[in-house]
Amino acid sequence: MGLARRSRGYPQGVALFNRRNAVLGWSVWKLGKRAGKKKAKGAAPSVEGGKPNKSAIAIALAGIAGSLMFWRRRNSSEG
């Protein structure tokens, strides 16, 4: 492969190289998504013995309190 051919652009065999990298990237993405979902599922608070654990209750109450405060401020600024 001479210098003149390289300066014109990519050689002919690059399409196969790119396709192989695309398949490799796609498979890594699929496996990474699967591993991420599994990890997230393991980290999420679960229901133990029929009732949610304390951290799940605290998160839910904090979310409700935050939304009520936001809604209250929004209504008071309109009037």
Summary of the structure (lengths in Angstrom):
residues: 79
radius of gyration: 27.1
end to end distance: 76.5
largest distance: 77.0
contacts: 135
relative contact order: 0.05
helix: 76%
strand: 5%
